[in-house]
Amino acid sequence: MIIRESENSFIMVAQHDHASLSGQIAAHFKKEFFIEEVFFDDVVLAVQEHDRSWIGLDDTPLWNDRRLEPISFMDYPKIPKLTFYSAGLDETEIMNPYAALLCSLHYTSFYAHSQDKEITQFLNNERERQSRIMATVPHISEKTISYHFRLLQLCDDLSLYVCLNEPGVSKEEEHKWYRKGFKNSEIFSVNHEFIKAEWKSKQHVSIHDFPFEQDFQAQIAIKHILKSERDKEGVEQAYHQAELNIQPIWFIR
């Protein structure tokens, strides 16, 4: 779950809904950025499904007693998270092996330097998956795979930018992760600089350098959980009773 807090409520976005926005973003990228356009649909699917593993986890929001807020994707307990990561990747591999390869690379990138026993086992299993899938697509270069992986990460970041910031927020007050642009995005920039985003209104996000075919509209599903309802009903019940709102966003030059 992606969490943003206001004075009277928690704004909550399910990870798979965030991934849906990521997929909408990917579908509007200039085709030249896919290198091999034959993989356009596979890459867009990977971006769209990259958080499939979170569907079950987000069905039951958890409460952080220490911070007095819902538990977000950033501090979710390790063991259930790893278990659902593996299960979601299994589902994605059935749908599309190449999409699963990119999603697996995404998840394993979180733990590149970990020495934790459970994480090491997860990494070993995913490296086996990656090797197995790559053996079925030997005509794709590692450079192309890396390029598609970075496109997935940029779409993920652009969607997180929308989810983690109050619509219309000033550049100085936006989430600290993105004030200087999106890391590893320079390969999609004409000027070879980090791509940057900035809210221009409550529905318009300006992107520079603009990597898309044209300005476009997308949408994200969100819930506003009143703190008073959470106190009365508990976080799980309050979440399921809250209305699902569709927030439109325009990505513009």
PAVOTOR-47079 format. One record per residue (C-alpha): residue number from 1; chain; x, y, z. Coordinates in Angstrom, 3 decimals, padded with zeros to 6 digits, m for minus. Layout:
REM residues N
<r i="NUM" ch="A" x="X" y="Y" z="Z"/>
...
REM end
This chain:
REM residues 253
<r i="1" ch="A" x="000.000" y="000.000" z="000.000"/>
<r i="2" ch="A" x="001.165" y="003.504" z="m000.822"/>
<r i="3" ch="A" x="000.277" y="005.942" z="001.964"/>
<r i="4" ch="A" x="000.020" y="009.706" z="002.080"/>
<r i="5" ch="A" x="m001.277" y="011.517" z="005.157"/>
<r i="6" ch="A" x="m003.349" y="014.680" z="005.474"/>
<r i="7" ch="A" x="m004.727" y="016.364" z="008.587"/>
<r i="8" ch="A" x="m007.921" y="014.302" z="008.729"/>
<r i="9" ch="A" x="m007.275" y="011.281" z="006.556"/>
<r i="10" ch="A" x="m004.878" y="008.753" z="005.082"/>
<r i="11" ch="A" x="m004.757" y="008.672" z="001.284"/>
<r i="12" ch="A" x="m004.185" y="005.049" z="000.283"/>
<r i="13" ch="A" x="m003.314" y="003.606" z="m003.132"/>
<r i="14" ch="A" x="m003.156" y="m000.144" z="m003.663"/>
<r i="15" ch="A" x="000.094" y="m001.188" z="m005.290"/>
<r i="16" ch="A" x="m001.641" y="m002.877" z="m008.225"/>
<r i="17" ch="A" x="m003.609" y="000.324" z="m008.914"/>
<r i="18" ch="A" x="m000.336" y="002.264" z="m008.855"/>
<r i="19" ch="A" x="001.068" y="m000.298" z="m011.319"/>
<r i="20" ch="A" x="m001.946" y="000.268" z="m013.559"/>
<r i="21" ch="A" x="m000.987" y="003.944" z="m013.779"/>
<r i="22" ch="A" x="002.597" y="002.887" z="m014.520"/>
<r i="23" ch="A" x="001.313" y="000.778" z="m017.417"/>
<r i="24" ch="A" x="m000.721" y="003.685" z="m018.803"/>
<r i="25" ch="A" x="002.448" y="005.781" z="m018.720"/>
<r i="26" ch="A" x="004.517" y="003.091" z="m020.468"/>
<r i="27" ch="A" x="001.988" y="002.796" z="m023.282"/>
<r i="28" ch="A" x="002.577" y="006.442" z="m024.242"/>
<r i="29" ch="A" x="006.381" y="006.318" z="m024.450"/>
<r i="30" ch="A" x="007.926" y="007.070" z="m027.815"/>
<r i="31" ch="A" x="008.353" y="003.761" z="m029.613"/>
<r i="32" ch="A" x="012.039" y="004.501" z="m030.226"/>
<r i="33" ch="A" x="012.660" y="004.031" z="m026.507"/>
<r i="34" ch="A" x="011.744" y="000.342" z="m026.718"/>
<r i="35" ch="A" x="014.750" y="m000.343" z="m029.023"/>
<r i="36" ch="A" x="013.105" y="m003.488" z="m030.363"/>
<r i="37" ch="A" x="009.475" y="m002.499" z="m030.920"/>
<r i="38" ch="A" x="008.447" y="m006.144" z="m031.238"/>
<r i="39" ch="A" x="008.622" y="m006.260" z="m027.426"/>
<r i="40" ch="A" x="006.394" y="m003.195" z="m026.918"/>
<r i="41" ch="A" x="003.398" y="m005.181" z="m025.640"/>
<r i="42" ch="A" x="005.571" y="m007.385" z="m023.422"/>
<r i="43" ch="A" x="007.253" y="m004.405" z="m021.756"/>
<r i="44" ch="A" x="003.982" y="m002.528" z="m021.238"/>
<r i="45" ch="A" x="002.496" y="m005.669" z="m019.681"/>
<r i="46" ch="A" x="005.515" y="m005.995" z="m017.374"/>
<r i="47" ch="A" x="005.083" y="m002.409" z="m016.210"/>
<r i="48" ch="A" x="001.356" y="m002.887" z="m015.735"/>
<r i="49" ch="A" x="001.793" y="m006.112" z="m013.749"/>
<r i="50" ch="A" x="004.972" y="m005.271" z="m011.823"/>
<r i="51" ch="A" x="003.117" y="m005.084" z="m008.495"/>
<r i="52" ch="A" x="000.799" y="m008.054" z="m009.021"/>
<r i="53" ch="A" x="002.517" y="m009.586" z="m005.989"/>
<r i="54" ch="A" x="000.878" y="m006.963" z="m003.765"/>
<r i="55" ch="A" x="m002.760" y="m007.782" z="m004.602"/>
<r i="56" ch="A" x="m003.156" y="m010.226" z="m001.712"/>
<r i="57" ch="A" x="m001.092" y="m008.144" z="000.710"/>
<r i="58" ch="A" x="m003.082" y="m004.976" z="000.071"/>
<r i="59" ch="A" x="m006.393" y="m006.763" z="000.520"/>
<r i="60" ch="A" x="m005.842" y="m006.565" z="004.277"/>
<r i="61" ch="A" x="m004.193" y="m003.260" z="005.288"/>
<r i="62" ch="A" x="m002.097" y="m003.438" z="008.451"/>
<r i="63" ch="A" x="m001.693" y="m000.825" z="011.191"/>
<r i="64" ch="A" x="001.658" y="000.432" z="012.514"/>
<r i="65" ch="A" x="001.170" y="000.860" z="016.280"/>
<r i="66" ch="A" x="004.485" y="002.664" z="016.710"/>
<r i="67" ch="A" x="003.917" y="005.275" z="014.011"/>
<r i="68" ch="A" x="000.126" y="005.370" z="014.363"/>
<r i="69" ch="A" x="m000.414" y="004.982" z="010.624"/>
<r i="70" ch="A" x="m001.158" y="002.216" z="008.109"/>
<r i="71" ch="A" x="001.837" y="000.088" z="007.153"/>
<r i="72" ch="A" x="003.127" y="001.141" z="003.745"/>
<r i="73" ch="A" x="005.087" y="m000.775" z="001.110"/>
<r i="74" ch="A" x="008.269" y="000.747" z="002.549"/>
<r i="75" ch="A" x="007.989" y="m000.975" z="005.936"/>
<r i="76" ch="A" x="005.885" y="m004.072" z="005.232"/>
<r i="77" ch="A" x="007.024" y="m007.234" z="007.111"/>
<r i="78" ch="A" x="009.698" y="m009.144" z="005.212"/>
<r i="79" ch="A" x="008.524" y="m012.785" z="005.214"/>
<r i="80" ch="A" x="004.983" y="m012.311" z="003.875"/>
<r i="81" ch="A" x="006.317" y="m009.785" z="001.377"/>
<r i="82" ch="A" x="008.905" y="m012.205" z="m000.046"/>
<r i="83" ch="A" x="006.342" y="m015.014" z="m000.167"/>
<r i="84" ch="A" x="003.888" y="m012.886" z="m002.135"/>
<r i="85" ch="A" x="006.667" y="m011.552" z="m004.371"/>
<r i="86" ch="A" x="007.428" y="m015.104" z="m005.489"/>
<r i="87" ch="A" x="003.765" y="m016.025" z="m005.962"/>
<r i="88" ch="A" x="003.050" y="m012.899" z="m008.014"/>
<r i="89" ch="A" x="006.057" y="m013.525" z="m010.236"/>
<r i="90" ch="A" x="004.858" y="m017.095" z="m010.801"/>
<r i="91" ch="A" x="001.514" y="m015.699" z="m011.985"/>
<r i="92" ch="A" x="003.195" y="m013.174" z="m014.251"/>
<r i="93" ch="A" x="005.445" y="m015.835" z="m015.784"/>
<r i="94" ch="A" x="002.376" y="m017.833" z="m016.774"/>
<r i="95" ch="A" x="000.965" y="m014.705" z="m018.450"/>
<r i="96" ch="A" x="004.181" y="m013.651" z="m020.202"/>
<r i="97" ch="A" x="007.690" y="m014.964" z="m019.423"/>
<r i="98" ch="A" x="009.509" y="m011.859" z="m020.682"/>
<r i="99" ch="A" x="007.304" y="m009.627" z="m018.523"/>
<r i="100" ch="A" x="008.107" y="m011.880" z="m015.557"/>
<r i="101" ch="A" x="011.832" y="m011.525" z="m016.274"/>
<r i="102" ch="A" x="011.618" y="m007.726" z="m016.103"/>
<r i="103" ch="A" x="009.475" y="m007.852" z="m012.950"/>
<r i="104" ch="A" x="011.897" y="m010.292" z="m011.323"/>
<r i="105" ch="A" x="014.817" y="m007.967" z="m012.094"/>
<r i="106" ch="A" x="012.795" y="m005.167" z="m010.507"/>
<r i="107" ch="A" x="012.216" y="m007.051" z="m007.245"/>
<r i="108" ch="A" x="015.743" y="m008.398" z="m006.929"/>
<r i="109" ch="A" x="017.142" y="m004.882" z="m007.405"/>
<r i="110" ch="A" x="015.719" y="m003.996" z="m003.974"/>
<r i="111" ch="A" x="018.095" y="m006.404" z="m002.237"/>
<r i="112" ch="A" x="021.321" y="m006.233" z="m004.215"/>
<r i="113" ch="A" x="023.598" y="m006.086" z="m001.155"/>
<r i="114" ch="A" x="021.578" y="m007.977" z="001.459"/>
<r i="115" ch="A" x="023.136" y="m010.792" z="003.507"/>
<r i="116" ch="A" x="019.829" y="m011.772" z="005.121"/>
<r i="117" ch="A" x="019.140" y="m015.534" z="004.963"/>
<r i="118" ch="A" x="015.545" y="m015.336" z="003.702"/>
<r i="119" ch="A" x="016.369" y="m012.611" z="001.198"/>
<r i="120" ch="A" x="019.376" y="m014.575" z="m000.095"/>
<r i="121" ch="A" x="017.114" y="m017.570" z="m000.733"/>
<r i="122" ch="A" x="014.637" y="m015.338" z="m002.558"/>
<r i="123" ch="A" x="017.451" y="m013.889" z="m004.687"/>
<r i="124" ch="A" x="018.781" y="m017.361" z="m005.548"/>
<r i="125" ch="A" x="015.311" y="m018.516" z="m006.620"/>
<r i="126" ch="A" x="014.765" y="m015.429" z="m008.752"/>
<r i="127" ch="A" x="018.161" y="m015.696" z="m010.409"/>
<r i="128" ch="A" x="017.212" y="m019.223" z="m011.418"/>
<r i="129" ch="A" x="013.957" y="m017.867" z="m012.855"/>
<r i="130" ch="A" x="015.838" y="m015.143" z="m014.724"/>
<r i="131" ch="A" x="018.326" y="m017.611" z="m016.207"/>
<r i="132" ch="A" x="015.531" y="m019.978" z="m017.236"/>
<r i="133" ch="A" x="013.575" y="m017.254" z="m019.026"/>
<r i="134" ch="A" x="016.638" y="m015.712" z="m020.674"/>
<r i="135" ch="A" x="017.509" y="m019.129" z="m022.115"/>
<r i="136" ch="A" x="014.190" y="m019.071" z="m023.983"/>
<r i="137" ch="A" x="014.895" y="m015.669" z="m025.585"/>
<r i="138" ch="A" x="018.583" y="m015.881" z="m026.568"/>
<r i="139" ch="A" x="018.103" y="m013.403" z="m029.421"/>
<r i="140" ch="A" x="017.545" y="m010.553" z="m026.948"/>
<r i="141" ch="A" x="020.744" y="m008.849" z="m025.839"/>
<r i="142" ch="A" x="021.451" y="m008.078" z="m022.190"/>
<r i="143" ch="A" x="021.651" y="m004.421" z="m023.211"/>
<r i="144" ch="A" x="018.060" y="m004.521" z="m024.482"/>
<r i="145" ch="A" x="016.844" y="m006.286" z="m021.345"/>
<r i="146" ch="A" x="018.596" y="m003.706" z="m019.179"/>
<r i="147" ch="A" x="017.053" y="m000.907" z="m021.230"/>
<r i="148" ch="A" x="013.535" y="m002.320" z="m020.848"/>
<r i="149" ch="A" x="014.143" y="m002.824" z="m017.119"/>
<r i="150" ch="A" x="015.103" y="000.838" z="m016.716"/>
<r i="151" ch="A" x="011.990" y="001.880" z="m018.624"/>
<r i="152" ch="A" x="009.928" y="m000.140" z="m016.133"/>
<r i="153" ch="A" x="011.675" y="001.596" z="m013.243"/>
<r i="154" ch="A" x="011.054" y="005.052" z="m014.709"/>
<r i="155" ch="A" x="007.342" y="004.344" z="m015.207"/>
<r i="156" ch="A" x="007.220" y="003.024" z="m011.635"/>
<r i="157" ch="A" x="008.845" y="006.233" z="m010.375"/>
<r i="158" ch="A" x="006.546" y="008.494" z="m012.388"/>
<r i="159" ch="A" x="003.509" y="006.753" z="m010.931"/>
<r i="160" ch="A" x="004.951" y="006.875" z="m007.411"/>
<r i="161" ch="A" x="005.555" y="010.588" z="m007.930"/>
<r i="162" ch="A" x="001.808" y="011.003" z="m008.492"/>
<r i="163" ch="A" x="000.864" y="008.770" z="m005.542"/>
<r i="164" ch="A" x="003.270" y="010.192" z="m002.961"/>
<r i="165" ch="A" x="002.619" y="013.879" z="m003.635"/>
<r i="166" ch="A" x="m000.390" y="016.022" z="m002.878"/>
<r i="167" ch="A" x="m001.780" y="017.098" z="m006.280"/>
<r i="168" ch="A" x="m000.582" y="020.593" z="m007.129"/>
<r i="169" ch="A" x="002.248" y="020.582" z="m004.569"/>
<r i="170" ch="A" x="005.116" y="023.017" z="m005.123"/>
<r i="171" ch="A" x="008.499" y="021.686" z="m006.236"/>
<r i="172" ch="A" x="010.021" y="022.697" z="m002.896"/>
<r i="173" ch="A" x="007.437" y="020.694" z="m000.926"/>
<r i="174" ch="A" x="007.176" y="017.554" z="m003.040"/>
<r i="175" ch="A" x="008.479" y="014.170" z="m001.896"/>
<r i="176" ch="A" x="012.242" y="014.298" z="m001.352"/>
<r i="177" ch="A" x="012.897" y="011.299" z="m003.612"/>
<r i="178" ch="A" x="012.034" y="013.244" z="m006.752"/>
<r i="179" ch="A" x="013.069" y="016.863" z="m006.273"/>
<r i="180" ch="A" x="016.210" y="016.374" z="m008.364"/>
<r i="181" ch="A" x="014.591" y="014.132" z="m010.952"/>
<r i="182" ch="A" x="014.338" y="010.391" z="m011.505"/>
<r i="183" ch="A" x="017.550" y="008.399" z="m011.130"/>
<r i="184" ch="A" x="018.676" y="006.239" z="m014.055"/>
<r i="185" ch="A" x="016.332" y="008.134" z="m016.397"/>
<r i="186" ch="A" x="018.974" y="009.980" z="m018.414"/>
<r i="187" ch="A" x="018.958" y="007.369" z="m021.195"/>
<r i="188" ch="A" x="015.429" y="008.549" z="m022.066"/>
<r i="189" ch="A" x="016.441" y="012.210" z="m022.172"/>
<r i="190" ch="A" x="017.561" y="014.100" z="m025.276"/>
<r i="191" ch="A" x="019.957" y="016.089" z="m023.097"/>
<r i="192" ch="A" x="021.118" y="012.982" z="m021.186"/>
<r i="193" ch="A" x="019.944" y="014.470" z="m017.886"/>
<r i="194" ch="A" x="017.603" y="013.096" z="m015.252"/>
<r i="195" ch="A" x="013.973" y="013.439" z="m016.329"/>
<r i="196" ch="A" x="012.088" y="015.748" z="m013.962"/>
<r i="197" ch="A" x="008.423" y="016.141" z="m013.054"/>
<r i="198" ch="A" x="006.535" y="019.080" z="m011.582"/>
<r i="199" ch="A" x="002.907" y="019.604" z="m010.644"/>
<r i="200" ch="A" x="001.453" y="022.536" z="m012.621"/>
<r i="201" ch="A" x="m002.080" y="022.162" z="m011.216"/>
<r i="202" ch="A" x="m004.057" y="019.574" z="m009.276"/>
<r i="203" ch="A" x="m004.488" y="017.541" z="m012.469"/>
<r i="204" ch="A" x="m001.450" y="018.422" z="m014.590"/>
<r i="205" ch="A" x="002.107" y="017.098" z="m014.249"/>
<r i="206" ch="A" x="004.786" y="018.608" z="m016.484"/>
<r i="207" ch="A" x="007.610" y="016.305" z="m017.607"/>
<r i="208" ch="A" x="011.047" y="017.447" z="m018.842"/>
<r i="209" ch="A" x="012.588" y="016.047" z="m021.052"/>
<r i="210" ch="A" x="009.291" y="014.792" z="m022.437"/>
<r i="211" ch="A" x="009.734" y="011.105" z="m023.488"/>
<r i="212" ch="A" x="006.174" y="010.550" z="m024.723"/>
<r i="213" ch="A" x="004.533" y="010.682" z="m028.144"/>
<r i="214" ch="A" x="002.188" y="013.480" z="m027.014"/>
<r i="215" ch="A" x="000.433" y="014.931" z="m023.971"/>
<r i="216" ch="A" x="m001.954" y="012.355" z="m022.514"/>
<r i="217" ch="A" x="m004.458" y="011.746" z="m019.757"/>
<r i="218" ch="A" x="m004.230" y="008.843" z="m017.314"/>
<r i="219" ch="A" x="m005.950" y="007.976" z="m014.048"/>
<r i="220" ch="A" x="m005.267" y="006.463" z="m010.643"/>
<r i="221" ch="A" x="m007.659" y="004.834" z="m008.164"/>
<r i="222" ch="A" x="m007.320" y="006.134" z="m004.597"/>
<r i="223" ch="A" x="m009.124" y="005.943" z="m001.260"/>
<r i="224" ch="A" x="m009.373" y="008.615" z="001.444"/>
<r i="225" ch="A" x="m009.601" y="006.907" z="004.840"/>
<r i="226" ch="A" x="m010.924" y="009.278" z="007.492"/>
<r i="227" ch="A" x="m008.932" y="009.024" z="010.700"/>
<r i="228" ch="A" x="m012.179" y="009.145" z="012.652"/>
<r i="229" ch="A" x="m013.426" y="006.082" z="010.742"/>
<r i="230" ch="A" x="m010.165" y="004.258" z="011.316"/>
<r i="231" ch="A" x="m010.416" y="004.963" z="015.065"/>
<r i="232" ch="A" x="m013.963" y="003.634" z="015.115"/>
<r i="233" ch="A" x="m013.770" y="000.694" z="012.694"/>
<r i="234" ch="A" x="m010.088" y="m000.254" z="012.517"/>
<r i="235" ch="A" x="m007.912" y="000.226" z="009.452"/>
<r i="236" ch="A" x="m009.066" y="m002.857" z="007.502"/>
<r i="237" ch="A" x="m012.786" y="m002.170" z="007.857"/>
<r i="238" ch="A" x="m012.363" y="001.565" z="007.263"/>
<r i="239" ch="A" x="m010.384" y="000.855" z="004.089"/>
<r i="240" ch="A" x="m012.942" y="m001.542" z="002.641"/>
<r i="241" ch="A" x="m015.839" y="000.804" z="003.443"/>
<r i="242" ch="A" x="m014.163" y="003.863" z="001.898"/>
<r i="243" ch="A" x="m015.258" y="004.991" z="m001.557"/>
<r i="244" ch="A" x="m012.870" y="004.322" z="m004.431"/>
<r i="245" ch="A" x="m012.147" y="007.589" z="m006.227"/>
<r i="246" ch="A" x="m010.674" y="007.922" z="m009.728"/>
<r i="247" ch="A" x="m008.165" y="010.775" z="m009.958"/>
<r i="248" ch="A" x="m007.428" y="012.000" z="m013.519"/>
<r i="249" ch="A" x="m003.891" y="013.190" z="m014.323"/>
<r i="250" ch="A" x="m002.602" y="014.899" z="m017.445"/>
<r i="251" ch="A" x="001.065" y="014.414" z="m018.343"/>
<r i="252" ch="A" x="002.148" y="017.447" z="m020.343"/>
<r i="253" ch="A" x="005.275" y="019.013" z="m021.805"/>
REM end
